[in-house]
Amino acid sequence: MNTLWNQHPDALLEALQAAQIRRAYIITDPQSGAPRASHPALDEIAATIAADARDYHGHAGIFLEIGEESGHLLSACVHKTKRGQAAGGVRFWVYETVEGFIRDGLRLSRGMGHKNALAGLWWGGGKGVIARRAGVDFTDPEVRRAVYRDYGRFMSGLRGCYVTAEDAGTTAADMAEIYTMTRHTTCIPPALGGSGNPSDLTATGVVVAMEAALAWRGLGALEGKAVALQGLGHVSRAMIGELLKRGVARIIGTDVDARALEMTRRMYLDAPLELREVPLGDMSALAERVDIVAPNAIGAILNPTTIPTIKAPIVCGAANNQLADPSDGARLLAQGVLYVPDFLANRMGIVNCANEQYGVLPEDPAILAHLARETPTGVYQRALEVFERAAANERSPADEAVALADELAEVPHPIWGDRGAQIIAALVAEGWAEG
């Protein structure tokens, strides 16, 4: 059936334009608890979301806007905001369907809420998604400037119920453009008073999570181990450096981009690396006979097809939303694989920029505490806590991490309570979608 849900996001854009709608939303109605659309043009999507048990979890709202300068479809997805305003990066990506576009926002915003809660940050879960229009050259600097200026205006209009940051497809220069139009952003360049690129910290956080997993399994330290990395982007390349510092004996890396492999080779000329270019969709890195497999590329990579191929005792990587379905955590457990949930391991990106409003310090002790082994809410101790709870409750670490994060997400911000929900209610009451 060729419903709007199954069509390209440009079809949703065109449907909104045809109805003369520039702003729209789907919120969870405070009374009924069901998704409610601002306009009849979104009723079909709201009904589909309402029937979804996998990705919709009482999200506070999905906000849409057509950029006045770029004509792009912009979105912001807000999960829960009791711990604070929703926070998470904005993704500029290609989506084949409206379903993919909406689901990515739902999944990523919930994942950010889990990540922030487990990290002890006073933020809720949020994510921005911009759908790339077909036939547009996104290498054109003027095109990008228009897109991200529009996103900054979008953030200002939402009044801070969601605070944006850098994510896949978005660069530091793009964040600077957003910052010209709004104050509701973090992860801005150092030249503008921000914290800069968090790739190195993210890589270190994932490696610390690997160390916790090895300790839990009684497998010792990283020294002498073999690790396979799927994807060789910024975080993976930084991760290689951290692994080499710890004496890892063998590192396998795969990527679909020959340039990424060449850059990695140049960075680590004499390192024990086995790098290979693979075709799109190749999953061979997951099947390597190594001590740890690190999914560092796309989401939904751990699924009923790939999980049976895994031979490593530990899976711990930097990619978001690694499980295709929540039940895949139990599949990994049944296979004897210790899975470190991605939102537990890859927190350091948001940690790096979460508290920019309080100023920026070199070697910030508040940030580095997340990497220290003794910090109760740090990566290492939080991972051990999740493993211990999972074993005690006979559940997978993925399920246990979600349960713990959901508990922590209900703890209200010590000063501002559920301010994000209050802002959303005000936007609805004042007719934001009609503006």
Kinemage of the C-alpha trace (Angstrom):
@kinemage 1
@onewidth
@group {chain A} dominant
@subgroup {mainchain}
@vectorlist {calphas} color= white
{ca met a 1} P 0.000 0.000 0.000
{ca asn a 2} L 1.530 3.310 -1.115
{ca thr a 3} L 0.778 5.340 2.003
{ca leu a 4} L 2.691 8.469 2.971
{ca trp a 5} L 4.530 6.349 5.578
{ca asn a 6} L 6.102 4.302 2.775
{ca gln a 7} L 7.047 7.184 0.490
{ca his a 8} L 10.185 9.324 0.273
{ca pro a 9} L 10.382 12.156 2.858
{ca asp a 10} L 10.032 14.600 -0.036
{ca ala a 11} L 6.451 13.334 -0.327
{ca leu a 12} L 5.758 14.423 3.267
{ca leu a 13} L 7.373 17.772 2.515
{ca glu a 14} L 5.178 18.219 -0.542
{ca ala a 15} L 2.041 17.140 1.339
{ca leu a 16} L 2.695 19.777 4.000
{ca gln a 17} L 3.358 22.432 1.356
{ca ala a 18} L 0.169 21.503 -0.502
{ca ala a 19} L -1.776 22.007 2.731
{ca gln a 20} L 0.069 25.312 3.316
{ca ile a 21} L 1.635 23.960 6.491
{ca arg a 22} L 5.107 25.218 7.442
{ca arg a 23} L 5.145 23.913 11.030
{ca ala a 24} L 3.540 20.775 12.433
{ca tyr a 25} L 3.823 18.382 15.330
{ca ile a 26} L 2.749 15.053 16.729
{ca ile a 27} L 2.674 15.153 20.527
{ca thr a 28} L 1.636 12.637 23.152
{ca asp a 29} L -1.672 13.959 24.439
{ca pro a 30} L -1.355 14.576 28.207
{ca gln a 31} L -4.890 13.305 28.830
{ca ser a 32} L -5.201 10.266 26.561
{ca gly a 33} L -1.526 9.312 26.345
{ca ala a 34} L -1.933 8.767 22.585
{ca pro a 35} L -0.126 10.565 19.747
{ca arg a 36} L -2.046 13.607 18.497
{ca ala a 37} L -1.271 15.512 15.291
{ca ser a 38} L -1.468 19.252 14.831
{ca his a 39} L -2.995 18.869 11.352
{ca pro a 40} L -5.097 16.218 9.559
{ca ala a 41} L -2.247 15.825 7.039
{ca leu a 42} L -0.304 14.013 9.795
{ca asp a 43} L -3.151 11.856 11.135
{ca glu a 44} L -1.974 8.781 9.194
{ca ile a 45} L 1.528 9.062 10.661
{ca ala a 46} L 0.158 9.648 14.168
{ca ala a 47} L -2.023 6.531 13.899
{ca thr a 48} L 0.920 4.453 12.658
{ca ile a 49} L 3.077 5.639 15.536
{ca ala a 50} L 0.301 4.887 18.027
{ca ala a 51} L 0.251 1.257 16.868
{ca asp a 52} L 4.022 0.906 17.098
{ca ala a 53} L 5.408 -1.023 20.066
{ca arg a 54} L 9.075 -0.925 19.070
{ca asp a 55} L 10.115 2.705 18.674
{ca tyr a 56} L 7.333 4.869 20.100
{ca his a 57} L 7.539 5.086 23.880
{ca gly a 58} L 5.389 8.002 24.969
{ca his a 59} L 7.613 10.552 23.269
{ca ala a 60} L 6.745 14.093 24.273
{ca gly a 61} L 6.693 15.233 20.684
{ca ile a 62} L 7.900 15.175 17.094
{ca phe a 63} L 8.215 18.689 15.668
{ca leu a 64} L 8.466 19.417 11.954
{ca glu a 65} L 9.290 22.584 10.059
{ca ile a 66} L 9.986 23.418 6.424
{ca gly a 67} L 13.074 25.599 6.259
{ca glu a 68} L 12.185 29.014 4.882
{ca glu a 69} L 15.589 29.478 3.247
{ca ser a 70} L 16.527 25.928 2.178
{ca gly a 71} L 13.135 24.280 1.728
{ca his a 72} L 14.329 21.219 3.646
{ca leu a 73} L 12.230 19.124 5.999
{ca leu a 74} L 13.551 19.656 9.529
{ca ser a 75} L 12.578 17.667 12.587
{ca ala a 76} L 13.191 17.502 16.322
{ca cys a 77} L 12.149 14.495 18.367
{ca val a 78} L 11.750 14.823 22.138
{ca his a 79} L 11.514 11.771 24.383
{ca lys a 80} L 11.318 12.510 28.134
{ca thr a 81} L 12.301 15.763 29.803
{ca lys a 82} L 11.951 15.200 33.560
{ca arg a 83} L 15.745 15.187 34.001
{ca gly a 84} L 16.041 18.321 31.876
{ca gln a 85} L 15.525 19.726 28.419
{ca ala a 86} L 15.924 17.225 25.594
{ca ala a 87} L 19.491 17.139 24.287
{ca gly a 88} L 21.129 15.334 21.390
{ca gly a 89} L 22.701 15.927 17.999
{ca val a 90} L 21.133 16.816 14.655
{ca arg a 91} L 21.588 14.224 11.904
{ca phe a 92} L 21.695 15.274 8.223
{ca trp a 93} L 20.971 12.058 6.390
{ca val a 94} L 19.478 10.300 3.380
{ca tyr a 95} L 16.191 8.531 4.103
{ca glu a 96} L 14.345 6.396 1.602
{ca thr a 97} L 10.982 6.602 3.380
{ca val a 98} L 9.029 8.721 5.836
{ca glu a 99} L 9.083 5.665 8.100
{ca gly a 100} L 12.884 5.671 8.175
{ca phe a 101} L 12.931 9.411 8.828
{ca ile a 102} L 10.445 9.253 11.722
{ca arg a 103} L 11.751 6.038 13.259
{ca asp a 104} L 15.315 7.363 13.322
{ca gly a 105} L 14.186 10.369 15.338
{ca leu a 106} L 12.172 8.216 17.748
{ca arg a 107} L 14.940 5.666 18.302
{ca leu a 108} L 17.778 8.160 18.548
{ca ser a 109} L 15.970 10.513 20.924
{ca arg a 110} L 15.105 7.676 23.281
{ca gly a 111} L 18.704 6.454 23.058
{ca met a 112} L 19.932 9.933 23.959
{ca gly a 113} L 17.622 9.972 26.970
{ca his a 114} L 19.085 6.652 28.095
{ca lys a 115} L 22.619 7.880 27.462
{ca asn a 116} L 22.114 11.111 29.416
{ca ala a 117} L 20.426 9.328 32.324
{ca leu a 118} L 23.098 6.627 32.686
{ca ala a 119} L 25.798 9.290 32.502
{ca gly a 120} L 24.177 11.229 35.352
{ca leu a 121} L 23.632 14.297 33.152
{ca trp a 122} L 20.701 16.599 33.844
{ca trp a 123} L 19.293 16.377 30.337
{ca gly a 124} L 16.417 14.548 28.707
{ca gly a 125} L 16.376 12.686 25.405
{ca gly a 126} L 16.263 14.510 22.099
{ca lys a 127} L 17.438 14.194 18.505
{ca gly a 128} L 17.259 16.299 15.395
{ca val a 129} L 16.884 14.820 11.918
{ca ile a 130} L 17.131 16.661 8.609
{ca ala a 131} L 16.046 14.726 5.504
{ca arg a 132} L 18.330 15.369 2.538
{ca arg a 133} L 16.317 16.363 -0.508
{ca ala a 134} L 16.736 14.359 -3.672
{ca gly a 135} L 18.906 15.953 -6.372
{ca val a 136} L 20.478 18.616 -4.134
{ca asp a 137} L 24.255 19.120 -3.985
{ca phe a 138} L 25.103 19.068 -0.270
{ca thr a 139} L 28.751 19.812 -0.914
{ca asp a 140} L 27.710 23.326 -1.974
{ca pro a 141} L 28.633 25.595 0.965
{ca glu a 142} L 25.679 27.923 0.334
{ca val a 143} L 23.240 25.003 0.393
{ca arg a 144} L 24.630 23.805 3.724
{ca arg a 145} L 24.604 27.290 5.218
{ca ala a 146} L 20.944 27.698 4.288
{ca val a 147} L 20.006 24.296 5.748
{ca tyr a 148} L 21.714 24.918 9.071
{ca arg a 149} L 20.609 28.532 9.416
{ca asp a 150} L 17.086 27.194 8.971
{ca tyr a 151} L 17.739 24.618 11.677
{ca gly a 152} L 18.909 27.362 14.024
{ca arg a 153} L 15.698 29.286 13.413
{ca phe a 154} L 13.770 26.070 14.080
{ca met a 155} L 15.559 25.677 17.436
{ca ser a 156} L 14.804 29.257 18.425
{ca gly a 157} L 11.139 28.700 17.612
{ca leu a 158} L 11.051 25.636 19.896
{ca arg a 159} L 12.319 27.816 22.783
{ca gly a 160} L 14.769 25.303 24.155
{ca cys a 161} L 12.549 22.278 24.772
{ca tyr a 162} L 15.211 20.601 22.615
{ca val a 163} L 18.881 21.657 22.604
{ca thr a 164} L 20.786 20.493 19.535
{ca ala a 165} L 24.391 19.420 18.940
{ca glu a 166} L 26.603 17.735 16.309
{ca asp a 167} L 25.758 14.311 14.876
{ca ala a 168} L 26.236 12.229 11.733
{ca gly a 169} L 26.313 14.330 8.579
{ca thr a 170} L 26.774 17.546 10.553
{ca thr a 171} L 30.128 19.297 10.926
{ca ala a 172} L 31.630 21.881 13.273
{ca ala a 173} L 31.133 24.505 10.552
{ca asp a 174} L 27.446 23.525 10.341
{ca met a 175} L 27.115 23.940 14.101
{ca ala a 176} L 28.570 27.435 13.782
{ca glu a 177} L 25.794 28.257 11.292
{ca ile a 178} L 23.136 26.958 13.705
{ca tyr a 179} L 24.672 29.109 16.425
{ca thr a 180} L 24.159 32.261 14.335
{ca met a 181} L 20.413 31.747 14.657
{ca thr a 182} L 19.905 30.296 18.128
{ca arg a 183} L 21.325 29.993 21.619
{ca his a 184} L 19.734 26.545 22.065
{ca thr a 185} L 22.748 24.525 20.970
{ca thr a 186} L 25.888 22.927 22.345
{ca cys a 187} L 28.890 21.326 20.618
{ca ile a 188} L 29.841 24.620 18.983
{ca pro a 189} L 33.431 25.249 17.791
{ca pro a 190} L 36.056 26.425 20.308
{ca ala a 191} L 36.397 29.716 18.417
{ca leu a 192} L 32.813 30.475 19.455
{ca gly a 193} L 33.336 29.388 23.062
{ca gly a 194} L 32.353 25.742 22.675
{ca ser a 195} L 33.967 22.415 23.499
{ca gly a 196} L 34.947 21.288 20.017
{ca asn a 197} L 35.056 17.872 18.362
{ca pro a 198} L 34.375 15.049 20.852
{ca ser a 199} L 35.678 12.149 18.717
{ca asp a 200} L 38.759 11.466 20.863
{ca leu a 201} L 36.748 11.434 24.083
{ca thr a 202} L 34.055 9.239 22.549
{ca ala a 203} L 36.700 6.753 21.453
{ca thr a 204} L 38.246 6.675 24.914
{ca gly a 205} L 34.857 6.084 26.523
{ca val a 206} L 34.169 3.078 24.304
{ca val a 207} L 37.609 1.633 25.082
{ca val a 208} L 36.972 2.062 28.817
{ca ala a 209} L 33.706 0.153 28.331
{ca met a 210} L 35.680 -2.611 26.598
{ca glu a 211} L 37.943 -2.798 29.643
{ca ala a 212} L 34.916 -3.149 31.932
{ca ala a 213} L 33.510 -5.948 29.765
{ca leu a 214} L 36.821 -7.811 29.780
{ca ala a 215} L 37.030 -7.461 33.562
{ca trp a 216} L 33.478 -8.768 33.997
{ca arg a 217} L 34.226 -11.802 31.818
{ca gly a 218} L 37.511 -12.434 33.671
{ca leu a 219} L 39.540 -11.978 30.500
{ca gly a 220} L 42.138 -9.568 31.837
{ca ala a 221} L 43.299 -6.352 30.180
{ca leu a 222} L 43.297 -5.214 26.549
{ca glu a 223} L 46.999 -5.946 26.227
{ca gly a 224} L 47.573 -8.744 23.731
{ca lys a 225} L 43.933 -8.842 22.608
{ca ala a 226} L 42.496 -8.709 19.087
{ca val a 227} L 39.753 -6.222 18.164
{ca ala a 228} L 37.671 -5.843 14.981
{ca leu a 229} L 36.278 -2.427 14.068
{ca gln a 230} L 33.428 -2.084 11.620
{ca gly a 231} L 33.754 1.413 10.209
{ca leu a 232} L 36.825 3.662 10.204
{ca gly a 233} L 35.454 7.150 10.769
{ca his a 234} L 36.745 9.793 13.182
{ca val a 235} L 35.841 7.851 16.326
{ca ser a 236} L 37.261 4.554 15.034
{ca arg a 237} L 40.552 6.171 14.089
{ca ala a 238} L 40.840 7.713 17.537
{ca met a 239} L 39.885 4.356 19.069
{ca ile a 240} L 42.790 2.677 17.288
{ca gly a 241} L 45.146 5.068 19.042
{ca glu a 242} L 43.621 4.261 22.442
{ca leu a 243} L 43.794 0.519 21.771
{ca leu a 244} L 47.437 0.733 20.736
{ca lys a 245} L 48.272 2.637 23.922
{ca arg a 246} L 46.872 -0.332 25.824
{ca gly a 247} L 48.988 -2.864 23.942
{ca val a 248} L 46.352 -4.465 21.726
{ca ala a 249} L 48.127 -7.020 19.538
{ca arg a 250} L 45.896 -7.043 16.477
{ca ile a 251} L 43.320 -4.648 15.041
{ca ile a 252} L 41.110 -5.452 12.061
{ca gly a 253} L 39.276 -2.574 10.393
{ca thr a 254} L 36.777 -2.488 7.542
{ca asp a 255} L 35.092 0.368 5.700
{ca val a 256} L 33.228 0.971 2.457
{ca asp a 257} L 35.199 4.181 1.852
{ca ala a 258} L 38.707 3.772 0.427
{ca arg a 259} L 39.601 7.273 1.641
{ca ala a 260} L 38.865 6.301 5.252
{ca leu a 261} L 41.163 3.306 4.963
{ca glu a 262} L 43.963 5.348 3.420
{ca met a 263} L 43.678 7.995 6.131
{ca thr a 264} L 43.855 5.274 8.783
{ca arg a 265} L 46.948 3.734 7.170
{ca arg a 266} L 48.712 7.111 7.104
{ca met a 267} L 47.910 7.756 10.768
{ca tyr a 268} L 49.224 4.378 11.972
{ca leu a 269} L 51.990 3.354 9.590
{ca asp a 270} L 53.745 0.786 11.782
{ca ala a 271} L 50.771 -0.456 13.802
{ca pro a 272} L 49.469 -4.064 13.761
{ca leu a 273} L 46.517 -3.194 11.505
{ca glu a 274} L 44.660 -5.348 9.000
{ca leu a 275} L 42.539 -2.974 6.940
{ca arg a 276} L 40.266 -3.865 4.060
{ca glu a 277} L 37.754 -2.107 1.860
{ca val a 278} L 34.378 -3.847 1.761
{ca pro a 279} L 31.217 -3.418 -0.320
{ca leu a 280} L 28.181 -1.638 1.087
{ca gly a 281} L 26.278 -3.978 3.383
{ca asp a 282} L 29.297 -6.151 4.164
{ca met a 283} L 29.142 -7.565 7.715
{ca ser a 284} L 32.344 -9.600 7.718
{ca ala a 285} L 33.934 -7.576 10.546
{ca leu a 286} L 31.302 -8.913 12.936
{ca ala a 287} L 32.311 -12.500 12.182
{ca glu a 288} L 36.039 -12.106 12.886
{ca arg a 289} L 37.657 -14.461 15.422
{ca val a 290} L 38.741 -11.748 17.839
{ca asp a 291} L 38.277 -10.865 21.498
{ca ile a 292} L 36.030 -7.840 20.885
{ca val a 293} L 33.905 -6.726 17.953
{ca ala a 294} L 33.194 -2.980 17.737
{ca pro a 295} L 30.279 -1.848 15.532
{ca asn a 296} L 31.308 1.737 14.777
{ca ala a 297} L 29.294 2.497 11.652
{ca ile a 298} L 25.548 2.132 11.105
{ca gly a 299} L 22.661 1.260 13.390
{ca ala a 300} L 20.505 -1.907 13.444
{ca ile a 301} L 23.670 -3.887 12.727
{ca leu a 302} L 22.979 -6.573 15.352
{ca asn a 303} L 20.047 -8.608 14.123
{ca pro a 304} L 18.910 -12.224 13.586
{ca thr a 305} L 21.096 -12.443 10.469
{ca thr a 306} L 24.349 -11.090 11.887
{ca ile a 307} L 24.216 -12.276 15.506
{ca pro a 308} L 24.716 -15.997 14.675
{ca thr a 309} L 27.938 -15.086 12.827
{ca ile a 310} L 29.562 -13.413 15.852
{ca lys a 311} L 32.456 -15.417 17.290
{ca ala a 312} L 33.845 -12.825 19.709
{ca pro a 313} L 32.867 -13.053 23.400
{ca ile a 314} L 32.274 -9.280 23.621
{ca val a 315} L 30.525 -6.719 21.415
{ca cys a 316} L 31.239 -3.091 22.317
{ca gly a 317} L 31.195 -0.251 19.793
{ca ala a 318} L 30.505 3.411 19.135
{ca ala a 319} L 27.572 3.213 16.696
{ca asn a 320} L 24.144 4.303 17.915
{ca asn a 321} L 21.136 1.955 17.942
{ca gln a 322} L 23.148 -1.179 17.225
{ca leu a 323} L 20.273 -3.561 17.993
{ca ala a 324} L 17.758 -3.872 15.163
{ca asp a 325} L 15.133 -4.858 17.737
{ca pro a 326} L 15.164 -4.886 21.550
{ca ser a 327} L 14.841 -8.689 21.471
{ca asp a 328} L 18.267 -8.892 19.835
{ca gly a 329} L 19.847 -8.235 23.233
{ca ala a 330} L 18.442 -11.549 24.446
{ca arg a 331} L 19.714 -13.252 21.268
{ca leu a 332} L 23.244 -12.092 22.059
{ca leu a 333} L 22.917 -13.298 25.636
{ca ala a 334} L 21.658 -16.718 24.514
{ca gln a 335} L 24.686 -17.003 22.245
{ca gly a 336} L 27.043 -16.292 25.139
{ca val a 337} L 28.055 -12.842 23.866
{ca leu a 338} L 28.465 -10.020 26.382
{ca tyr a 339} L 26.938 -6.944 24.736
{ca val a 340} L 27.790 -3.485 26.040
{ca pro a 341} L 24.771 -1.289 25.169
{ca asp a 342} L 25.817 1.505 22.834
{ca phe a 343} L 24.181 4.251 24.904
{ca leu a 344} L 26.267 3.124 27.881
{ca ala a 345} L 29.589 3.018 26.019
{ca asn a 346} L 29.459 5.989 23.629
{ca arg a 347} L 28.321 8.733 26.006
{ca met a 348} L 31.376 10.978 25.791
{ca gly a 349} L 30.162 13.029 22.839
{ca ile a 350} L 27.273 14.473 24.828
{ca val a 351} L 29.368 14.566 28.016
{ca asn a 352} L 31.911 16.736 26.210
{ca cys a 353} L 29.374 19.410 25.299
{ca ala a 354} L 26.556 18.967 27.809
{ca asn a 355} L 27.691 21.656 30.213
{ca glu a 356} L 29.154 24.255 27.851
{ca gln a 357} L 26.829 26.857 29.358
{ca tyr a 358} L 28.917 26.663 32.537
{ca gly a 359} L 32.131 27.474 30.689
{ca val a 360} L 34.884 25.396 29.082
{ca leu a 361} L 38.023 24.106 30.801
{ca pro a 362} L 41.067 22.349 29.335
{ca glu a 363} L 41.286 18.811 30.708
{ca asp a 364} L 37.951 19.442 32.392
{ca pro a 365} L 37.801 17.270 35.548
{ca ala a 366} L 34.002 17.054 35.284
{ca ile a 367} L 34.408 15.434 31.862
{ca leu a 368} L 37.407 13.259 32.647
{ca ala a 369} L 35.623 11.834 35.704
{ca his a 370} L 33.446 9.842 33.284
{ca leu a 371} L 36.567 7.966 32.155
{ca ala a 372} L 37.914 7.252 35.648
{ca arg a 373} L 37.464 3.686 36.884
{ca glu a 374} L 36.301 4.699 40.365
{ca thr a 375} L 33.524 7.197 39.403
{ca pro a 376} L 30.152 5.580 40.315
{ca thr a 377} L 28.370 7.061 37.299
{ca gly a 378} L 31.411 6.753 35.008
{ca val a 379} L 31.552 4.450 32.002
{ca tyr a 380} L 33.483 1.693 33.786
{ca gln a 381} L 31.470 1.462 37.006
{ca arg a 382} L 28.121 1.972 35.260
{ca ala a 383} L 28.943 -0.889 32.896
{ca leu a 384} L 29.792 -3.189 35.803
{ca glu a 385} L 26.567 -2.154 37.536
{ca val a 386} L 24.527 -3.044 34.446
{ca phe a 387} L 26.300 -6.407 34.038
{ca glu a 388} L 25.714 -7.236 37.711
{ca arg a 389} L 22.040 -6.264 37.601
{ca ala a 390} L 21.547 -8.194 34.377
{ca ala a 391} L 23.058 -11.345 35.876
{ca ala a 392} L 20.989 -11.013 39.048
{ca asn a 393} L 17.754 -10.486 37.103
{ca glu a 394} L 18.603 -13.048 34.394
{ca arg a 395} L 18.224 -10.476 31.659
{ca ser a 396} L 20.447 -9.191 28.893
{ca pro a 397} L 22.638 -6.148 29.584
{ca ala a 398} L 20.670 -4.326 26.893
{ca asp a 399} L 17.366 -4.888 28.699
{ca glu a 400} L 18.878 -4.082 32.075
{ca ala a 401} L 20.519 -0.882 30.835
{ca val a 402} L 17.186 0.294 29.407
{ca ala a 403} L 15.408 -0.508 32.680
{ca leu a 404} L 17.996 1.390 34.725
{ca ala a 405} L 17.991 4.333 32.315
{ca asp a 406} L 14.183 4.513 32.395
{ca glu a 407} L 14.306 4.604 36.201
{ca leu a 408} L 16.844 7.416 36.157
{ca ala a 409} L 14.919 9.324 33.466
{ca glu a 410} L 12.039 9.696 35.946
{ca val a 411} L 14.259 11.560 38.436
{ca pro a 412} L 13.298 15.233 38.085
{ca his a 413} L 15.845 17.964 37.491
{ca pro a 414} L 16.786 19.352 40.932
{ca ile a 415} L 15.957 22.936 39.906
{ca trp a 416} L 13.800 22.999 36.780
{ca gly a 417} L 11.601 19.922 37.078
{ca asp a 418} L 9.901 19.021 33.800
{ca arg a 419} L 10.542 22.364 32.133
{ca gly a 420} L 10.694 20.788 28.675
{ca ala a 421} L 7.116 19.539 29.011
{ca gln a 422} L 6.038 22.981 30.184
{ca ile a 423} L 7.608 24.592 27.113
{ca ile a 424} L 5.895 22.090 24.798
{ca ala a 425} L 2.535 22.732 26.443
{ca ala a 426} L 3.043 26.464 25.964
{ca leu a 427} L 3.978 26.018 22.296
{ca val a 428} L 0.805 24.005 21.681
{ca ala a 429} L -1.408 26.421 23.610
{ca glu a 430} L -0.007 29.436 21.767
{ca gly a 431} L -0.478 27.902 18.307
{ca trp a 432} L 3.160 27.277 17.381
{ca ala a 433} L 2.075 25.064 14.460
{ca glu a 434} L 0.012 27.887 12.978
{ca gly a 435} L 2.914 30.346 13.000
